[in-house]
Amino acid sequence: MKLKIFQIDAFTDTVFSCNPAAVCILDSWLATPLMQQIAAENNLAETAFVVKNNNRYEIRWFTPEVEVDLCGHATLASAFVLFNYFIQNADTINFYSSRSGTLTVEKSDDSYLIMDFPADVLTEVDSISALNKALGIKPKHTFKGKTDYLLICENQKEIEHIKPDFFELDKIEARGVIISAKGNEVDFVSRFFAPQSGIPEDPVTGSAHTTLTPYWSEVLGKKKLSAKQLSQRGGELICEDLGERIKISGKAVSFLIGEIDI
């Protein structure tokens, strides 16, 4: 069996930056263990699998170790592949995930892809000593979302200098951990760690911004925000708080088009 595969750099218009994702557009679903094996072989933060079903595209996301409920950069990458190689005259793509519901991606006139995702719901919780120890920080606030923890730090400098103990962080029961603070040149900055999912540090995490955007929108008193993820590859996003939904905008660029031979 041969399958076409695309590798796309998401949240950038330049290769070798931001967050790479693999995308496989399928005629029908493969067995879940096989998709997990492909994702492990790709060894990227995420591999997205997409199947057309009538007027929408069903989508699933896999890290090298687990299937996840939502992934922003791999959804952006999937939309880029569909817009550029499969349905070039379309302006909107409707995705559907059995885990996250309807996800829409719209193509703007200036080459941005605008994702419409459900907003996360945050609950403030007591500070978690094991989590603080793993990160080496004392956060101002700790929140629990649907799948991730969010820790609010004092300033951007603190975010930049955190060096996690990934062995200890792997013991935290969550998909991943977001750390964030007000930005020096953007509204807020963040980093995302998910050794629990096989991703020590993710370069740019679209799904984390469904958690970050509602928080910073309330704190800063504004609906449209600029954001930067301070990973080694880095990435900038434009986020908009719509209440129960979040819009996240970014660009993407193709790095590789190949074929899987199974």
C-alpha positions, 0 to 999 in steps of 0.5 A: 500500500502506498500513501501520499504524505505532506510535511508542512511547516505551520505558523510560518511562511518560511521553511525550517521554522515554527512547527512541522506537521505531517498530513495524510489525506486518505480515501478511508480510515486506516486501522488506528494502530497503523496510524499510530505507527505512521506517526511514530515513524514520522517522529514529528509532534503531530501527524494528521489523517484526513478523510472526506465525508460528504461536505466536510473532512474528518480529522484525527491527530497523533503524536509519536505516542498517542492520539490527541483530542485537538491539534492546531498546527496540524489542522492548519497544515491539513487545511494548507494541503487541501487548499493547495493540492486538492480543492484550490477554489475553496475559501473555507474547509469544514473539519470534524473531529469526534473528540473536538467537534466542528473546526473551520479553517478559512483562507484570507486574502493575505494568505493567512489561514484562520482557524475557528476552534472551541474555547477551553474552559479554565478552572483555577486550582491550588498550586501543584508542588510536583509541577512547580518543582519539575519546572523550577518556578513558583507560578502566580496562578495555576489553571486546569483546562480540558487536557492541559495545565496553564501556569501564569508566570511573572514576566517574559524573562522567566518564561525564556529561562525555564529549563524543565525536568522532563523526567519529573514533568512526565509524571504529571497527569495531563496532555501537557503543560502551558506556561505563559506571561505578558509579552514585551512586544506582543500581548502574551508569550508562552511555551508548551511542554508535553513529555506525557505525549512524546513531545518534550517541547512543542515549537508552536501549539495552536490548541494551547491558544484555545486555553491562553486566549480566553485567559489573556482576553479577560486579563488584558480586556481585549478580544484580539491579541498577538501571541508568541511561542518562545520555543527554539523554532518560535512562532507568532499567532493572532488570536481572537476571543469570540466567547465559546469559540476562538479564532487563531490565524497563521500561515503555512509552507510546504517542505516535503511531498512524498510517499509512504510504502507500507 
